[in-house]
Amino acid sequence: TPMPDRISNLPMSLWNVMLEVHTARFFKFLFGDFYILFIPLFGIFSLTILITGLVVWLKVYWRRKRRA
């Protein structure tokens, strides 16, 4: 399929835009030189949420299992 005209005329390809977002360089204007910390901090934050959710679920699971 040919590329649509409204996309082919853009100065930067969609692939490169998504790469900039994925590597967090897109957020450099917002965070300055600290943009490099955005991805690791977001990863740690996500992992913390997952672990605490698992701990809460296990507490509820074991509490229900003891009653039965």
N, CA, C and O atoms as a MOPAC input file, in Angstrom:
PM7 MOZYME 1SCF
protein

 N      0.83200 1    -1.18300 1     0.00000 1
 C      0.00000 1     0.00000 1     0.00000 1
 C      0.88000 1     1.25200 1     0.00000 1
 O      1.85300 1     1.32600 1     0.75100 1
 N      0.55400 1     2.20000 1    -0.81000 1
 C      1.33500 1     3.44600 1    -0.80200 1
 C      1.06000 1     4.27000 1     0.45500 1
 O     -0.02300 1     4.20800 1     1.03500 1
 N      2.05500 1     5.03200 1     0.85300 1
 C      1.92700 1     5.87300 1     2.04000 1
 C      0.98700 1     7.04600 1     1.73800 1
 O      1.09200 1     7.65400 1     0.67200 1
 N      0.07900 1     7.37000 1     2.64900 1
 C     -0.82500 1     8.50600 1     2.42400 1
 C     -0.05300 1     9.81800 1     2.28900 1
 O      1.00600 1     9.98900 1     2.89300 1
 N     -0.58700 1    10.73300 1     1.49800 1
 C      0.08300 1    12.01100 1     1.24800 1
 C      0.24900 1    12.84300 1     2.51800 1
 O      1.26400 1    13.51900 1     2.68800 1
 N     -0.73600 1    12.79700 1     3.40300 1
 C     -0.63900 1    13.64100 1     4.59600 1
 C      0.44900 1    13.16500 1     5.54800 1
 O      0.90300 1    13.93600 1     6.39400 1
 N      0.87600 1    11.91200 1     5.42900 1
 C      1.96900 1    11.40700 1     6.26800 1
 C      3.30300 1    11.53700 1     5.55200 1
 O      4.31800 1    11.83300 1     6.18300 1
 N      3.31400 1    11.32100 1     4.25200 1
 C      4.57800 1    11.33700 1     3.50700 1
 C      5.20200 1    12.72800 1     3.44900 1
 O      6.40000 1    12.83800 1     3.19100 1
 N      4.44700 1    13.77400 1     3.67400 1
 C      4.98400 1    15.13100 1     3.61600 1
 C      5.52800 1    15.63400 1     4.94300 1
 O      6.01300 1    16.76300 1     5.01300 1
 N      5.46100 1    14.83300 1     5.99100 1
 C      5.94300 1    15.27300 1     7.30300 1
 C      7.46700 1    15.31500 1     7.33600 1
 O      8.11200 1    14.53100 1     6.64100 1
 N      8.06200 1    16.21800 1     8.13100 1
 C      9.51800 1    16.33900 1     8.16700 1
 C     10.21300 1    15.17500 1     8.87900 1
 O     11.40200 1    14.94500 1     8.65500 1
 N      9.50500 1    14.44800 1     9.72100 1
 C     10.11200 1    13.34200 1    10.46300 1
 C      9.21500 1    12.12000 1    10.32900 1
 O      7.99300 1    12.22900 1    10.42100 1
 N      9.81700 1    10.96300 1    10.11400 1
 C      9.00400 1     9.76600 1     9.92600 1
 C      8.36100 1     9.33400 1    11.24400 1
 O      8.86000 1     9.64200 1    12.32600 1
 N      7.26500 1     8.62900 1    11.13000 1
 C      6.55800 1     8.14100 1    12.31100 1
 C      7.43700 1     7.19200 1    13.11200 1
 O      7.37600 1     7.17800 1    14.34100 1
 N      8.25100 1     6.40000 1    12.42600 1
 C      9.17900 1     5.47900 1    13.09100 1
 C     10.11300 1     6.26000 1    14.01500 1
 O     10.30500 1     5.87400 1    15.16800 1
 N     10.69000 1     7.34700 1    13.52300 1
 C     11.62000 1     8.13600 1    14.32800 1
 C     10.91900 1     8.84700 1    15.48000 1
 O     11.49700 1     8.98900 1    16.55700 1
 N      9.69600 1     9.29000 1    15.27300 1
 C      8.93700 1     9.92000 1    16.35700 1
 C      8.69500 1     8.91500 1    17.47600 1
 O      8.87200 1     9.23400 1    18.65200 1
 N      8.29200 1     7.70600 1    17.11300 1
 C      8.03900 1     6.68000 1    18.12900 1
 C      9.32300 1     6.26700 1    18.84200 1
 O      9.29800 1     5.95800 1    20.03300 1
 N     10.44300 1     6.26000 1    18.12300 1
 C     11.72700 1     5.95800 1    18.75500 1
 C     12.08500 1     7.03300 1    19.77200 1
 O     12.59000 1     6.72500 1    20.85200 1
 N     11.82700 1     8.29200 1    19.43400 1
 C     12.09600 1     9.38900 1    20.36600 1
 C     11.22400 1     9.27400 1    21.61700 1
 O     11.70000 1     9.52100 1    22.72500 1
 N      9.96800 1     8.90500 1    21.45200 1
 C      9.07100 1     8.73800 1    22.60400 1
 C      9.52000 1     7.54600 1    23.44100 1
 O      9.53900 1     7.61700 1    24.67000 1
 N      9.88200 1     6.45000 1    22.77600 1
 C     10.28100 1     5.23000 1    23.48900 1
 C     11.54600 1     5.44900 1    24.31300 1
 O     11.64800 1     4.94200 1    25.43100 1
 N     12.49500 1     6.18400 1    23.78600 1
 C     13.74200 1     6.42200 1    24.51300 1
 C     13.65800 1     7.64300 1    25.42200 1
 O     14.64700 1     8.00300 1    26.06000 1
 N     12.49700 1     8.28300 1    25.49100 1
 C     12.19800 1     9.43300 1    26.35700 1
 C     12.91000 1    10.70500 1    25.93000 1
 O     12.85400 1    11.69700 1    26.65800 1
 N     13.57300 1    10.72100 1    24.78700 1
 C     14.18400 1    11.96000 1    24.31400 1
 C     13.12300 1    12.98400 1    23.92800 1
 O     13.39600 1    14.18400 1    23.87600 1
 N     11.93200 1    12.51100 1    23.66200 1
 C     10.82200 1    13.39800 1    23.33400 1
 C     10.48100 1    14.31800 1    24.50500 1
 O      9.99900 1    15.43200 1    24.30100 1
 N     10.73200 1    13.85500 1    25.73000 1
 C     10.39300 1    14.61300 1    26.93600 1
 C     11.52700 1    15.51200 1    27.41700 1
 O     11.44900 1    16.07200 1    28.51000 1
 N     12.57500 1    15.65500 1    26.61900 1
 C     13.72000 1    16.47100 1    27.02900 1
 C     13.32700 1    17.92200 1    27.26700 1
 O     13.86600 1    18.56600 1    28.16700 1
 N     12.39100 1    18.44800 1    26.46800 1
 C     11.97400 1    19.83600 1    26.65500 1
 C     11.28100 1    20.02500 1    27.99800 1
 O     11.28000 1    21.13000 1    28.54100 1
 N     10.68900 1    18.96100 1    28.54300 1
 C      9.94900 1    19.05600 1    29.79500 1
 C     10.85200 1    18.85200 1    31.01200 1
 O     10.72500 1    19.55900 1    32.01200 1
 N     11.76900 1    17.87300 1    30.91900 1
 C     12.61200 1    17.51000 1    32.06300 1
 C     14.03600 1    18.03800 1    31.95800 1
 O     14.79200 1    17.94100 1    32.92400 1
 N     14.41600 1    18.58500 1    30.83300 1
 C     15.78900 1    19.06500 1    30.65100 1
 C     16.75600 1    17.90200 1    30.56100 1
 O     16.46500 1    16.89000 1    29.92500 1
 N     17.90600 1    18.04800 1    31.19900 1
 C     18.92000 1    16.98600 1    31.15900 1
 C     18.53300 1    15.76800 1    31.98900 1
 O     19.17900 1    14.72500 1    31.89000 1
 N     17.50000 1    15.88300 1    32.79500 1
 C     17.07500 1    14.76900 1    33.63200 1
 C     16.10100 1    13.82600 1    32.91300 1
 O     15.54100 1    12.92000 1    33.53000 1
 N     15.90200 1    14.04300 1    31.60800 1
 C     15.00200 1    13.16500 1    30.85900 1
 C     15.49400 1    11.72600 1    30.87700 1
 O     14.69400 1    10.80000 1    30.74300 1
 N     16.79600 1    11.52400 1    31.04100 1
 C     17.37600 1    10.18100 1    31.03200 1
 C     16.91200 1     9.36500 1    32.24200 1
 O     16.94000 1     8.13500 1    32.20700 1
 N     16.48600 1    10.04600 1    33.31100 1
 C     16.01000 1     9.35100 1    34.50900 1
 C     14.54000 1     8.95400 1    34.41400 1
 O     14.05400 1     8.17900 1    35.23800 1
 N     13.83500 1     9.47500 1    33.42300 1
 C     12.39800 1     9.23100 1    33.30000 1
 C     12.07700 1     7.74800 1    33.13800 1
 O     11.19300 1     7.23200 1    33.82200 1
 N     12.77200 1     7.06400 1    32.25600 1
 C     12.49600 1     5.65000 1    31.98400 1
 C     12.82800 1     4.76200 1    33.18600 1
 O     11.98200 1     3.95300 1    33.56800 1
 N     14.02100 1     4.86500 1    33.80800 1
 C     14.28700 1     4.01500 1    34.98300 1
 C     13.33700 1     4.29000 1    36.15200 1
 O     12.90000 1     3.35900 1    36.82800 1
 N     13.01800 1     5.55900 1    36.39100 1
 C     12.10900 1     5.88300 1    37.48700 1
 C     10.70900 1     5.34700 1    37.21500 1
 O     10.04600 1     4.84900 1    38.12500 1
 N     10.26100 1     5.44400 1    35.97800 1
 C      8.95600 1     4.89900 1    35.62100 1
 C      8.96100 1     3.38000 1    35.76500 1
 O      7.96200 1     2.79800 1    36.19000 1
 N     10.06600 1     2.73400 1    35.42000 1
 C     10.18000 1     1.28400 1    35.58300 1
 C     10.13500 1     0.86500 1    37.04100 1
 O      9.44800 1    -0.09100 1    37.40000 1
 N     10.86400 1     1.57900 1    37.87600 1
 C     10.86500 1     1.27900 1    39.31500 1
 C      9.48100 1     1.51300 1    39.90500 1
 O      9.01100 1     0.72500 1    40.72700 1
 N      8.83200 1     2.59000 1    39.48900 1
 C      7.48800 1     2.90200 1    39.96700 1
 C      6.50600 1     1.79800 1    39.56400 1
 O      5.69700 1     1.35400 1    40.37900 1
 N      6.58000 1     1.36200 1    38.32100 1
 C      5.68400 1     0.29800 1    37.84100 1
 C      5.93700 1    -1.01300 1    38.57400 1
 O      4.99300 1    -1.70900 1    38.94700 1
 N      7.19200 1    -1.34900 1    38.77800 1
 C      7.53300 1    -2.57500 1    39.48900 1
 C      7.04000 1    -2.52100 1    40.93400 1
 O      6.55600 1    -3.52300 1    41.46100 1
 N      7.16100 1    -1.36200 1    41.57400 1
 C      6.66400 1    -1.20000 1    42.94300 1
 C      5.15600 1    -1.39900 1    43.01200 1
 O      4.64900 1    -2.05200 1    43.92400 1
 N      4.44900 1    -0.83600 1    42.04900 1
 C      2.98300 1    -0.99800 1    42.02000 1
 C      2.62000 1    -2.47400 1    41.84500 1
 O      1.71600 1    -2.97300 1    42.51500 1
 N      3.32200 1    -3.17400 1    40.94500 1
 C      3.03200 1    -4.58900 1    40.71300 1
 C      3.31800 1    -5.43500 1    41.95600 1
 O      2.52800 1    -6.31300 1    42.30400 1
 N      4.43100 1    -5.17700 1    42.61600 1
 C      4.80600 1    -5.96000 1    43.80200 1
 C      3.83600 1    -5.70300 1    44.94900 1
 O      3.40500 1    -6.64500 1    45.61400 1
 N      3.48300 1    -4.43200 1    45.19100 1
 C      2.54300 1    -4.16700 1    46.27700 1
 C      1.15800 1    -4.73000 1    45.96600 1
 O      0.45800 1    -5.17800 1    46.87500 1
 N      0.75900 1    -4.71300 1    44.70800 1
 C     -0.51000 1    -5.33300 1    44.33300 1
 C     -0.49600 1    -6.82600 1    44.56300 1
 O     -1.49200 1    -7.39100 1    45.01500 1
 N      0.62600 1    -7.48400 1    44.25700 1
 C      0.76400 1    -8.92000 1    44.50600 1
 C      0.70800 1    -9.22900 1    45.99700 1
 O      0.08100 1   -10.20600 1    46.40500 1
 N      1.36000 1    -8.40300 1    46.81200 1
 C      1.35800 1    -8.61100 1    48.26500 1
 C     -0.05900 1    -8.48500 1    48.81900 1
 O     -0.48200 1    -9.30300 1    49.63600 1
 N     -0.78700 1    -7.46900 1    48.38100 1
 C     -2.17000 1    -7.28800 1    48.85000 1
 C     -3.03400 1    -8.46000 1    48.40600 1
 O     -3.84400 1    -8.96300 1    49.18500 1
 N     -2.86900 1    -8.90200 1    47.15600 1
 C     -3.65800 1   -10.02500 1    46.65600 1
 C     -3.35100 1   -11.29800 1    47.44100 1
 O     -4.26400 1   -12.04900 1    47.78400 1
 N     -2.06900 1   -11.54600 1    47.73000 1
 C     -1.70100 1   -12.74100 1    48.48900 1
 C     -2.27500 1   -12.70600 1    49.90000 1
 O     -2.71100 1   -13.73800 1    50.41000 1
 N     -2.28400 1   -11.53700 1    50.54200 1
 C     -2.87500 1   -11.42700 1    51.87600 1
 C     -4.35100 1   -11.78400 1    51.84800 1
 O     -4.82800 1   -12.52800 1    52.70600 1
 N     -5.07900 1   -11.25900 1    50.86800 1
 C     -6.50400 1   -11.55600 1    50.74300 1
 C     -6.70700 1   -13.03300 1    50.41500 1
 O     -7.60400 1   -13.67200 1    50.96400 1
 N     -5.88800 1   -13.57400 1    49.53300 1
 C     -6.00400 1   -14.97900 1    49.12900 1
 C     -5.78700 1   -15.90500 1    50.32600 1
 O     -6.57300 1   -16.82400 1    50.55400 1
 N     -4.71100 1   -15.65900 1    51.09600 1
 C     -4.42900 1   -16.53600 1    52.23500 1
 C     -5.46700 1   -16.37800 1    53.34100 1
 O     -5.79300 1   -17.34600 1    54.02800 1
 N     -5.98700 1   -15.16100 1    53.51800 1
 C     -7.01700 1   -14.93600 1    54.53100 1
 C     -8.28600 1   -15.71300 1    54.18000 1
 O     -8.90700 1   -16.31900 1    55.05400 1
 N     -8.67000 1   -15.69600 1    52.90600 1
 C     -9.84600 1   -16.43600 1    52.47000 1
 C     -9.62600 1   -17.94700 1    52.56200 1
 O    -10.55600 1   -18.69600 1    52.86200 1
 N     -8.40300 1   -18.38700 1    52.30600 1
 C     -8.10100 1   -19.81500 1    52.33200 1
 C     -8.16300 1   -20.35200 1    53.76400 1
 O     -8.58600 1   -21.48800 1    53.97400 1
 N     -7.74800 1   -19.55100 1    54.74800 1
 C     -7.80300 1   -19.98300 1    56.13800 1
 C     -9.23200 1   -20.15400 1    56.63200 1
 O     -9.51500 1   -21.05600 1    57.42000 1
 N    -10.13900 1   -19.28700 1    56.17000 1
 C    -11.52900 1   -19.34900 1    56.60600 1
 C    -12.25000 1   -20.56900 1    56.05600 1
 O    -13.14400 1   -21.10700 1    56.70900 1
 N    -11.87300 1   -21.00800 1    54.87200 1
 C    -12.57600 1   -22.11700 1    54.22300 1
 C    -12.15900 1   -23.45900 1    54.74400 1
 O    -12.66700 1   -24.48400 1    54.29000 1

